[in-house]
Amino acid sequence: MRSLPEGLRGPVDLALARAVEQLPAPGALPGGLVAEPKWDGYLH
């Protein structure tokens, strides 16, 4: 794994998904925002 940048070599922190009511504004997050629908079902 020598080809990976230093910041991407393990261990890498885990990022878990969570439900939100609204998406942040396009400029609210560093690097922008990419979102997609969750097609495998919804919790009620």
mmCIF entry with sequence, helices, sheets and N, C-alpha, C, O atoms, coordinates in Angstrom:
data_MODEL
# 
_entry.id   MODEL 
# 
_entity.id                         1 
_entity.type                       polymer 
_entity.pdbx_number_of_molecules   1 
# 
_entity_poly.entity_id                      1 
_entity_poly.type                           'polypeptide(L)' 
_entity_poly.nstd_linkage                   no 
_entity_poly.nstd_monomer                   no 
_entity_poly.pdbx_seq_one_letter_code       MRSLPEGLRGPVDLALARAVEQLPAPGALPGGLVAEPKWDGYLH 
_entity_poly.pdbx_seq_one_letter_code_can   MRSLPEGLRGPVDLALARAVEQLPAPGALPGGLVAEPKWDGYLH 
_entity_poly.pdbx_strand_id                 A 
# 
loop_
_entity_poly_seq.entity_id 
_entity_poly_seq.num 
_entity_poly_seq.mon_id 
_entity_poly_seq.hetero 
1 1  MET n 
1 2  ARG n 
1 3  SER n 
1 4  LEU n 
1 5  PRO n 
1 6  GLU n 
1 7  GLY n 
1 8  LEU n 
1 9  ARG n 
1 10 GLY n 
1 11 PRO n 
1 12 VAL n 
1 13 ASP n 
1 14 LEU n 
1 15 ALA n 
1 16 LEU n 
1 17 ALA n 
1 18 ARG n 
1 19 ALA n 
1 20 VAL n 
1 21 GLU n 
1 22 GLN n 
1 23 LEU n 
1 24 PRO n 
1 25 ALA n 
1 26 PRO n 
1 27 GLY n 
1 28 ALA n 
1 29 LEU n 
1 30 PRO n 
1 31 GLY n 
1 32 GLY n 
1 33 LEU n 
1 34 VAL n 
1 35 ALA n 
1 36 GLU n 
1 37 PRO n 
1 38 LYS n 
1 39 TRP n 
1 40 ASP n 
1 41 GLY n 
1 42 TYR n 
1 43 LEU n 
1 44 HIS n 
# 
_struct_asym.id          A 
_struct_asym.entity_id   1 
# 
_struct_conf.conf_type_id            HELX_P 
_struct_conf.id                      HELX_P1 
_struct_conf.pdbx_PDB_helix_id       AA1 
_struct_conf.beg_label_comp_id       GLU 
_struct_conf.beg_label_asym_id       A 
_struct_conf.beg_label_seq_id        6 
_struct_conf.pdbx_beg_PDB_ins_code   ? 
_struct_conf.end_label_comp_id       LEU 
_struct_conf.end_label_asym_id       A 
_struct_conf.end_label_seq_id        8 
_struct_conf.pdbx_end_PDB_ins_code   ? 
_struct_conf.beg_auth_comp_id        GLU 
_struct_conf.beg_auth_asym_id        A 
_struct_conf.beg_auth_seq_id         6 
_struct_conf.end_auth_comp_id        LEU 
_struct_conf.end_auth_asym_id        A 
_struct_conf.end_auth_seq_id         8 
_struct_conf.pdbx_PDB_helix_class    5 
_struct_conf.details                 ? 
_struct_conf.pdbx_PDB_helix_length   3 
# 
_struct_conf_type.id          HELX_P 
_struct_conf_type.criteria    ? 
_struct_conf_type.reference   ? 
# 
loop_
_atom_site.group_PDB 
_atom_site.id 
_atom_site.type_symbol 
_atom_site.label_atom_id 
_atom_site.label_alt_id 
_atom_site.label_comp_id 
_atom_site.label_asym_id 
_atom_site.label_entity_id 
_atom_site.label_seq_id 
_atom_site.pdbx_PDB_ins_code 
_atom_site.Cartn_x 
_atom_site.Cartn_y 
_atom_site.Cartn_z 
_atom_site.occupancy 
_atom_site.B_iso_or_equiv 
_atom_site.pdbx_formal_charge 
_atom_site.auth_seq_id 
_atom_site.auth_comp_id 
_atom_site.auth_asym_id 
_atom_site.auth_atom_id 
_atom_site.pdbx_PDB_model_num 
ATOM 1   N N  . MET A 1 1  ? 0.827   -1.207 0.000  1.00 0.00 ? 1  MET A N  1 
ATOM 2   C CA . MET A 1 1  ? 0.000   0.000  0.000  1.00 0.00 ? 1  MET A CA 1 
ATOM 3   C C  . MET A 1 1  ? 0.862   1.258  0.000  1.00 0.00 ? 1  MET A C  1 
ATOM 4   O O  . MET A 1 1  ? 0.427   2.303  0.484  1.00 0.00 ? 1  MET A O  1 
ATOM 5   N N  . ARG A 1 2  ? 2.008   1.178  -0.505 1.00 0.00 ? 2  ARG A N  1 
ATOM 6   C CA . ARG A 1 2  ? 2.894   2.338  -0.530 1.00 0.00 ? 2  ARG A CA 1 
ATOM 7   C C  . ARG A 1 2  ? 2.386   3.429  -1.473 1.00 0.00 ? 2  ARG A C  1 
ATOM 8   O O  . ARG A 1 2  ? 2.814   4.577  -1.361 1.00 0.00 ? 2  ARG A O  1 
ATOM 9   N N  . SER A 1 3  ? 1.484   3.097  -2.401 1.00 0.00 ? 3  SER A N  1 
ATOM 10  C CA . SER A 1 3  ? 0.996   4.088  -3.352 1.00 0.00 ? 3  SER A CA 1 
ATOM 11  C C  . SER A 1 3  ? -0.086  4.997  -2.762 1.00 0.00 ? 3  SER A C  1 
ATOM 12  O O  . SER A 1 3  ? -0.412  6.023  -3.357 1.00 0.00 ? 3  SER A O  1 
ATOM 13  N N  . LEU A 1 4  ? -0.643  4.640  -1.611 1.00 0.00 ? 4  LEU A N  1 
ATOM 14  C CA . LEU A 1 4  ? -1.663  5.476  -0.981 1.00 0.00 ? 4  LEU A CA 1 
ATOM 15  C C  . LEU A 1 4  ? -1.031  6.679  -0.296 1.00 0.00 ? 4  LEU A C  1 
ATOM 16  O O  . LEU A 1 4  ? 0.057   6.558  0.267  1.00 0.00 ? 4  LEU A O  1 
ATOM 17  N N  . PRO A 1 5  ? -1.691  7.852  -0.331 1.00 0.00 ? 5  PRO A N  1 
ATOM 18  C CA . PRO A 1 5  ? -1.197  9.014  0.413  1.00 0.00 ? 5  PRO A CA 1 
ATOM 19  C C  . PRO A 1 5  ? -1.159  8.703  1.917  1.00 0.00 ? 5  PRO A C  1 
ATOM 20  O O  . PRO A 1 5  ? -1.915  7.858  2.398  1.00 0.00 ? 5  PRO A O  1 
ATOM 21  N N  . GLU A 1 6  ? -0.307  9.365  2.628  1.00 0.00 ? 6  GLU A N  1 
ATOM 22  C CA . GLU A 1 6  ? -0.119  9.129  4.064  1.00 0.00 ? 6  GLU A CA 1 
ATOM 23  C C  . GLU A 1 6  ? -1.441  9.168  4.835  1.00 0.00 ? 6  GLU A C  1 
ATOM 24  O O  . GLU A 1 6  ? -1.663  8.327  5.706  1.00 0.00 ? 6  GLU A O  1 
ATOM 25  N N  . GLY A 1 7  ? -2.324  10.131 4.532  1.00 0.00 ? 7  GLY A N  1 
ATOM 26  C CA . GLY A 1 7  ? -3.580  10.275 5.263  1.00 0.00 ? 7  GLY A CA 1 
ATOM 27  C C  . GLY A 1 7  ? -4.583  9.163  5.026  1.00 0.00 ? 7  GLY A C  1 
ATOM 28  O O  . GLY A 1 7  ? -5.554  9.040  5.772  1.00 0.00 ? 7  GLY A O  1 
ATOM 29  N N  . LEU A 1 8  ? -4.364  8.340  3.985  1.00 0.00 ? 8  LEU A N  1 
ATOM 30  C CA . LEU A 1 8  ? -5.303  7.262  3.667  1.00 0.00 ? 8  LEU A CA 1 
ATOM 31  C C  . LEU A 1 8  ? -4.796  5.887  4.085  1.00 0.00 ? 8  LEU A C  1 
ATOM 32  O O  . LEU A 1 8  ? -5.506  4.894  3.927  1.00 0.00 ? 8  LEU A O  1 
ATOM 33  N N  . ARG A 1 9  ? -3.609  5.816  4.602  1.00 0.00 ? 9  ARG A N  1 
ATOM 34  C CA . ARG A 1 9  ? -3.086  4.535  5.078  1.00 0.00 ? 9  ARG A CA 1 
ATOM 35  C C  . ARG A 1 9  ? -3.726  4.206  6.404  1.00 0.00 ? 9  ARG A C  1 
ATOM 36  O O  . ARG A 1 9  ? -4.056  5.106  7.176  1.00 0.00 ? 9  ARG A O  1 
ATOM 37  N N  . GLY A 1 10 ? -3.909  2.921  6.681  1.00 0.00 ? 10 GLY A N  1 
ATOM 38  C CA . GLY A 1 10 ? -4.596  2.483  7.888  1.00 0.00 ? 10 GLY A CA 1 
ATOM 39  C C  . GLY A 1 10 ? -3.879  2.841  9.172  1.00 0.00 ? 10 GLY A C  1 
ATOM 40  O O  . GLY A 1 10 ? -2.687  3.144  9.135  1.00 0.00 ? 10 GLY A O  1 
ATOM 41  N N  . PRO A 1 11 ? -4.551  2.819  10.288 1.00 0.00 ? 11 PRO A N  1 
ATOM 42  C CA . PRO A 1 11 ? -6.004  2.637  10.355 1.00 0.00 ? 11 PRO A CA 1 
ATOM 43  C C  . PRO A 1 11 ? -6.738  3.914  9.935  1.00 0.00 ? 11 PRO A C  1 
ATOM 44  O O  . PRO A 1 11 ? -6.284  5.023  10.215 1.00 0.00 ? 11 PRO A O  1 
ATOM 45  N N  . VAL A 1 12 ? -7.868  3.741  9.265  1.00 0.00 ? 12 VAL A N  1 
ATOM 46  C CA . VAL A 1 12 ? -8.698  4.851  8.815  1.00 0.00 ? 12 VAL A CA 1 
ATOM 47  C C  . VAL A 1 12 ? -9.959  4.861  9.668  1.00 0.00 ? 12 VAL A C  1 
ATOM 48  O O  . VAL A 1 12 ? -10.553 3.811  9.910  1.00 0.00 ? 12 VAL A O  1 
ATOM 49  N N  . ASP A 1 13 ? -10.376 6.052  10.130 1.00 0.00 ? 13 ASP A N  1 
ATOM 50  C CA . ASP A 1 13 ? -11.588 6.157  10.949 1.00 0.00 ? 13 ASP A CA 1 
ATOM 51  C C  . ASP A 1 13 ? -12.810 5.696  10.156 1.00 0.00 ? 13 ASP A C  1 
ATOM 52  O O  . ASP A 1 13 ? -12.903 5.921  8.949  1.00 0.00 ? 13 ASP A O  1 
ATOM 53  N N  . LEU A 1 14 ? -13.729 5.058  10.840 1.00 0.00 ? 14 LEU A N  1 
ATOM 54  C CA . LEU A 1 14 ? -14.955 4.565  10.243 1.00 0.00 ? 14 LEU A CA 1 
ATOM 55  C C  . LEU A 1 14 ? -15.986 5.687  10.181 1.00 0.00 ? 14 LEU A C  1 
ATOM 56  O O  . LEU A 1 14 ? -16.156 6.416  11.159 1.00 0.00 ? 14 LEU A O  1 
ATOM 57  N N  . ALA A 1 15 ? -16.672 5.838  9.059  1.00 0.00 ? 15 ALA A N  1 
ATOM 58  C CA . ALA A 1 15 ? -17.725 6.831  8.906  1.00 0.00 ? 15 ALA A CA 1 
ATOM 59  C C  . ALA A 1 15 ? -19.046 6.091  8.737  1.00 0.00 ? 15 ALA A C  1 
ATOM 60  O O  . ALA A 1 15 ? -19.249 5.402  7.737  1.00 0.00 ? 15 ALA A O  1 
ATOM 61  N N  . LEU A 1 16 ? -19.938 6.230  9.704  1.00 0.00 ? 16 LEU A N  1 
ATOM 62  C CA . LEU A 1 16 ? -21.226 5.553  9.656  1.00 0.00 ? 16 LEU A CA 1 
ATOM 63  C C  . LEU A 1 16 ? -22.302 6.486  9.113  1.00 0.00 ? 16 LEU A C  1 
ATOM 64  O O  . LEU A 1 16 ? -22.293 7.684  9.395  1.00 0.00 ? 16 LEU A O  1 
ATOM 65  N N  . ALA A 1 17 ? -23.221 5.937  8.340  1.00 0.00 ? 17 ALA A N  1 
ATOM 66  C CA . ALA A 1 17 ? -24.341 6.716  7.815  1.00 0.00 ? 17 ALA A CA 1 
ATOM 67  C C  . ALA A 1 17 ? -25.342 6.985  8.925  1.00 0.00 ? 17 ALA A C  1 
ATOM 68  O O  . ALA A 1 17 ? -25.462 6.208  9.872  1.00 0.00 ? 17 ALA A O  1 
ATOM 69  N N  . ARG A 1 18 ? -26.056 8.089  8.799  1.00 0.00 ? 18 ARG A N  1 
ATOM 70  C CA . ARG A 1 18 ? -27.130 8.388  9.751  1.00 0.00 ? 18 ARG A CA 1 
ATOM 71  C C  . ARG A 1 18 ? -28.232 9.156  9.020  1.00 0.00 ? 18 ARG A C  1 
ATOM 72  O O  . ARG A 1 18 ? -27.968 9.871  8.054  1.00 0.00 ? 18 ARG A O  1 
ATOM 73  N N  . ALA A 1 19 ? -29.441 9.002  9.483  1.00 0.00 ? 19 ALA A N  1 
ATOM 74  C CA . ALA A 1 19 ? -30.585 9.678  8.872  1.00 0.00 ? 19 ALA A CA 1 
ATOM 75  C C  . ALA A 1 19 ? -30.603 11.152 9.278  1.00 0.00 ? 19 ALA A C  1 
ATOM 76  O O  . ALA A 1 19 ? -30.301 11.499 10.420 1.00 0.00 ? 19 ALA A O  1 
ATOM 77  N N  . VAL A 1 20 ? -30.960 12.004 8.330  1.00 0.00 ? 20 VAL A N  1 
ATOM 78  C CA . VAL A 1 20 ? -31.122 13.434 8.590  1.00 0.00 ? 20 VAL A CA 1 
ATOM 79  C C  . VAL A 1 20 ? -32.401 13.909 7.928  1.00 0.00 ? 20 VAL A C  1 
ATOM 80  O O  . VAL A 1 20 ? -32.863 13.304 6.960  1.00 0.00 ? 20 VAL A O  1 
ATOM 81  N N  . GLU A 1 21 ? -32.974 14.983 8.439  1.00 0.00 ? 21 GLU A N  1 
ATOM 82  C CA . GLU A 1 21 ? -34.203 15.549 7.872  1.00 0.00 ? 21 GLU A CA 1 
ATOM 83  C C  . GLU A 1 21 ? -33.913 16.373 6.616  1.00 0.00 ? 21 GLU A C  1 
ATOM 84  O O  . GLU A 1 21 ? -34.709 16.363 5.676  1.00 0.00 ? 21 GLU A O  1 
ATOM 85  N N  . GLN A 1 22 ? -32.771 17.094 6.588  1.00 0.00 ? 22 GLN A N  1 
ATOM 86  C CA . GLN A 1 22 ? -32.420 17.939 5.449  1.00 0.00 ? 22 GLN A CA 1 
ATOM 87  C C  . GLN A 1 22 ? -30.943 17.771 5.134  1.00 0.00 ? 22 GLN A C  1 
ATOM 88  O O  . GLN A 1 22 ? -30.139 17.486 6.022  1.00 0.00 ? 22 GLN A O  1 
ATOM 89  N N  . LEU A 1 23 ? -30.587 17.950 3.857  1.00 0.00 ? 23 LEU A N  1 
ATOM 90  C CA . LEU A 1 23 ? -29.188 17.940 3.452  1.00 0.00 ? 23 LEU A CA 1 
ATOM 91  C C  . LEU A 1 23 ? -28.576 19.301 3.751  1.00 0.00 ? 23 LEU A C  1 
ATOM 92  O O  . LEU A 1 23 ? -29.272 20.314 3.681  1.00 0.00 ? 23 LEU A O  1 
ATOM 93  N N  . PRO A 1 24 ? -27.283 19.346 4.087  1.00 0.00 ? 24 PRO A N  1 
ATOM 94  C CA . PRO A 1 24 ? -26.623 20.640 4.281  1.00 0.00 ? 24 PRO A CA 1 
ATOM 95  C C  . PRO A 1 24 ? -26.611 21.436 2.973  1.00 0.00 ? 24 PRO A C  1 
ATOM 96  O O  . PRO A 1 24 ? -26.740 20.868 1.888  1.00 0.00 ? 24 PRO A O  1 
ATOM 97  N N  . ALA A 1 25 ? -26.456 22.735 3.091  1.00 0.00 ? 25 ALA A N  1 
ATOM 98  C CA . ALA A 1 25 ? -26.340 23.597 1.908  1.00 0.00 ? 25 ALA A CA 1 
ATOM 99  C C  . ALA A 1 25 ? -25.112 23.175 1.105  1.00 0.00 ? 25 ALA A C  1 
ATOM 100 O O  . ALA A 1 25 ? -24.163 22.653 1.688  1.00 0.00 ? 25 ALA A O  1 
ATOM 101 N N  . PRO A 1 26 ? -25.098 23.385 -0.226 1.00 0.00 ? 26 PRO A N  1 
ATOM 102 C CA . PRO A 1 26 ? -23.993 22.923 -1.064 1.00 0.00 ? 26 PRO A CA 1 
ATOM 103 C C  . PRO A 1 26 ? -22.607 23.374 -0.602 1.00 0.00 ? 26 PRO A C  1 
ATOM 104 O O  . PRO A 1 26 ? -21.652 22.608 -0.732 1.00 0.00 ? 26 PRO A O  1 
ATOM 105 N N  . GLY A 1 27 ? -22.463 24.580 -0.073 1.00 0.00 ? 27 GLY A N  1 
ATOM 106 C CA . GLY A 1 27 ? -21.150 25.075 0.352  1.00 0.00 ? 27 GLY A CA 1 
ATOM 107 C C  . GLY A 1 27 ? -20.866 24.860 1.828  1.00 0.00 ? 27 GLY A C  1 
ATOM 108 O O  . GLY A 1 27 ? -19.875 25.386 2.336  1.00 0.00 ? 27 GLY A O  1 
ATOM 109 N N  . ALA A 1 28 ? -21.700 24.105 2.533  1.00 0.00 ? 28 ALA A N  1 
ATOM 110 C CA . ALA A 1 28 ? -21.562 23.960 3.990  1.00 0.00 ? 28 ALA A CA 1 
ATOM 111 C C  . ALA A 1 28 ? -20.453 23.000 4.411  1.00 0.00 ? 28 ALA A C  1 
ATOM 112 O O  . ALA A 1 28 ? -19.964 23.090 5.537  1.00 0.00 ? 28 ALA A O  1 
ATOM 113 N N  . LEU A 1 29 ? -20.052 22.099 3.548  1.00 0.00 ? 29 LEU A N  1 
ATOM 114 C CA . LEU A 1 29 ? -19.046 21.105 3.909  1.00 0.00 ? 29 LEU A CA 1 
ATOM 115 C C  . LEU A 1 29 ? -17.777 21.304 3.100  1.00 0.00 ? 29 LEU A C  1 
ATOM 116 O O  . LEU A 1 29 ? -17.849 21.611 1.910  1.00 0.00 ? 29 LEU A O  1 
ATOM 117 N N  . PRO A 1 30 ? -16.607 21.133 3.724  1.00 0.00 ? 30 PRO A N  1 
ATOM 118 C CA . PRO A 1 30 ? -15.367 21.245 2.954  1.00 0.00 ? 30 PRO A CA 1 
ATOM 119 C C  . PRO A 1 30 ? -15.314 20.176 1.863  1.00 0.00 ? 30 PRO A C  1 
ATOM 120 O O  . PRO A 1 30 ? -15.561 19.002 2.140  1.00 0.00 ? 30 PRO A O  1 
ATOM 121 N N  . GLY A 1 31 ? -15.005 20.555 0.665  1.00 0.00 ? 31 GLY A N  1 
ATOM 122 C CA . GLY A 1 31 ? -14.944 19.603 -0.437 1.00 0.00 ? 31 GLY A CA 1 
ATOM 123 C C  . GLY A 1 31 ? -16.267 19.382 -1.131 1.00 0.00 ? 31 GLY A C  1 
ATOM 124 O O  . GLY A 1 31 ? -16.324 18.638 -2.110 1.00 0.00 ? 31 GLY A O  1 
ATOM 125 N N  . GLY A 1 32 ? -17.336 20.004 -0.659 1.00 0.00 ? 32 GLY A N  1 
ATOM 126 C CA . GLY A 1 32 ? -18.642 19.872 -1.291 1.00 0.00 ? 32 GLY A CA 1 
ATOM 127 C C  . GLY A 1 32 ? -19.479 18.756 -0.703 1.00 0.00 ? 32 GLY A C  1 
ATOM 128 O O  . GLY A 1 32 ? -19.177 18.252 0.378  1.00 0.00 ? 32 GLY A O  1 
ATOM 129 N N  . LEU A 1 33 ? -20.522 18.370 -1.403 1.00 0.00 ? 33 LEU A N  1 
ATOM 130 C CA . LEU A 1 33 ? -21.473 17.386 -0.919 1.00 0.00 ? 33 LEU A CA 1 
ATOM 131 C C  . LEU A 1 33 ? -21.955 16.521 -2.072 1.00 0.00 ? 33 LEU A C  1 
ATOM 132 O O  . LEU A 1 33 ? -22.300 17.031 -3.137 1.00 0.00 ? 33 LEU A O  1 
ATOM 133 N N  . VAL A 1 34 ? -21.977 15.219 -1.858 1.00 0.00 ? 34 VAL A N  1 
ATOM 134 C CA . VAL A 1 34 ? -22.540 14.277 -2.819 1.00 0.00 ? 34 VAL A CA 1 
ATOM 135 C C  . VAL A 1 34 ? -23.563 13.450 -2.059 1.00 0.00 ? 34 VAL A C  1 
ATOM 136 O O  . VAL A 1 34 ? -23.257 12.919 -0.991 1.00 0.00 ? 34 VAL A O  1 
ATOM 137 N N  . ALA A 1 35 ? -24.773 13.333 -2.590 1.00 0.00 ? 35 ALA A N  1 
ATOM 138 C CA . ALA A 1 35 ? -25.831 12.574 -1.925 1.00 0.00 ? 35 ALA A CA 1 
ATOM 139 C C  . ALA A 1 35 ? -26.554 11.721 -2.946 1.00 0.00 ? 35 ALA A C  1 
ATOM 140 O O  . ALA A 1 35 ? -26.595 12.055 -4.131 1.00 0.00 ? 35 ALA A O  1 
ATOM 141 N N  . GLU A 1 36 ? -27.124 10.620 -2.486 1.00 0.00 ? 36 GLU A N  1 
ATOM 142 C CA . GLU A 1 36 ? -27.923 9.765  -3.354 1.00 0.00 ? 36 GLU A CA 1 
ATOM 143 C C  . GLU A 1 36 ? -29.024 9.122  -2.521 1.00 0.00 ? 36 GLU A C  1 
ATOM 144 O O  . GLU A 1 36 ? -28.873 8.965  -1.309 1.00 0.00 ? 36 GLU A O  1 
ATOM 145 N N  . PRO A 1 37 ? -30.138 8.745  -3.165 1.00 0.00 ? 37 PRO A N  1 
ATOM 146 C CA . PRO A 1 37 ? -31.228 8.119  -2.421 1.00 0.00 ? 37 PRO A CA 1 
ATOM 147 C C  . PRO A 1 37 ? -30.830 6.744  -1.879 1.00 0.00 ? 37 PRO A C  1 
ATOM 148 O O  . PRO A 1 37 ? -29.960 6.076  -2.437 1.00 0.00 ? 37 PRO A O  1 
ATOM 149 N N  . LYS A 1 38 ? -31.457 6.344  -0.818 1.00 0.00 ? 38 LYS A N  1 
ATOM 150 C CA . LYS A 1 38 ? -31.251 5.030  -0.215 1.00 0.00 ? 38 LYS A CA 1 
ATOM 151 C C  . LYS A 1 38 ? -32.331 4.104  -0.791 1.00 0.00 ? 38 LYS A C  1 
ATOM 152 O O  . LYS A 1 38 ? -33.510 4.240  -0.465 1.00 0.00 ? 38 LYS A O  1 
ATOM 153 N N  . TRP A 1 39 ? -31.925 3.172  -1.640 1.00 0.00 ? 39 TRP A N  1 
ATOM 154 C CA . TRP A 1 39 ? -32.888 2.336  -2.364 1.00 0.00 ? 39 TRP A CA 1 
ATOM 155 C C  . TRP A 1 39 ? -33.240 1.038  -1.660 1.00 0.00 ? 39 TRP A C  1 
ATOM 156 O O  . TRP A 1 39 ? -34.130 0.330  -2.129 1.00 0.00 ? 39 TRP A O  1 
ATOM 157 N N  . ASP A 1 40 ? -32.590 0.691  -0.564 1.00 0.00 ? 40 ASP A N  1 
ATOM 158 C CA . ASP A 1 40 ? -32.835 -0.602 0.063  1.00 0.00 ? 40 ASP A CA 1 
ATOM 159 C C  . ASP A 1 40 ? -33.876 -0.556 1.178  1.00 0.00 ? 40 ASP A C  1 
ATOM 160 O O  . ASP A 1 40 ? -33.914 -1.455 2.018  1.00 0.00 ? 40 ASP A O  1 
ATOM 161 N N  . GLY A 1 41 ? -34.707 0.457  1.199  1.00 0.00 ? 41 GLY A N  1 
ATOM 162 C CA . GLY A 1 41 ? -35.778 0.531  2.194  1.00 0.00 ? 41 GLY A CA 1 
ATOM 163 C C  . GLY A 1 41 ? -35.647 1.738  3.101  1.00 0.00 ? 41 GLY A C  1 
ATOM 164 O O  . GLY A 1 41 ? -34.606 2.393  3.140  1.00 0.00 ? 41 GLY A O  1 
ATOM 165 N N  . TYR A 1 42 ? -36.699 2.021  3.818  1.00 0.00 ? 42 TYR A N  1 
ATOM 166 C CA . TYR A 1 42 ? -36.747 3.159  4.717  1.00 0.00 ? 42 TYR A CA 1 
ATOM 167 C C  . TYR A 1 42 ? -37.242 2.710  6.077  1.00 0.00 ? 42 TYR A C  1 
ATOM 168 O O  . TYR A 1 42 ? -38.093 1.826  6.174  1.00 0.00 ? 42 TYR A O  1 
ATOM 169 N N  . LEU A 1 43 ? -36.711 3.317  7.126  1.00 0.00 ? 43 LEU A N  1 
ATOM 170 C CA . LEU A 1 43 ? -37.196 3.041  8.480  1.00 0.00 ? 43 LEU A CA 1 
ATOM 171 C C  . LEU A 1 43 ? -38.384 3.936  8.768  1.00 0.00 ? 43 LEU A C  1 
ATOM 172 O O  . LEU A 1 43 ? -38.402 5.100  8.368  1.00 0.00 ? 43 LEU A O  1 
ATOM 173 N N  . HIS A 1 44 ? -39.364 3.406  9.452  1.00 0.00 ? 44 HIS A N  1 
ATOM 174 C CA . HIS A 1 44 ? -40.553 4.205  9.793  1.00 0.00 ? 44 HIS A CA 1 
ATOM 175 C C  . HIS A 1 44 ? -40.563 4.507  11.261 1.00 0.00 ? 44 HIS A C  1 
ATOM 176 O O  . HIS A 1 44 ? -41.479 5.168  11.749 1.00 0.00 ? 44 HIS A O  1 
# 
